[in-house]
């Protein structure tokens, strides 16, 4: 099994075009990080992920993880 403690923080999926280099980090990344943290805290408490998103299969996408 993969060691999820070594996983990077995933705030957006580059394949969806949600973010590009012309966007301000304060308007995108910072709010996304705050939302991710809230979802993470709920996940720690409930065991259910409320953040949505695409969950990468690390075996199939080793270069993405």
Secondary structure, 3 states (H helix, E strand, C coil): CCCHHHCCCCCCCHHHCCCCCCCCHHHCHHHHHHHHHHHHHHHHHHCCCCCCCCCCCCCCCCCCC
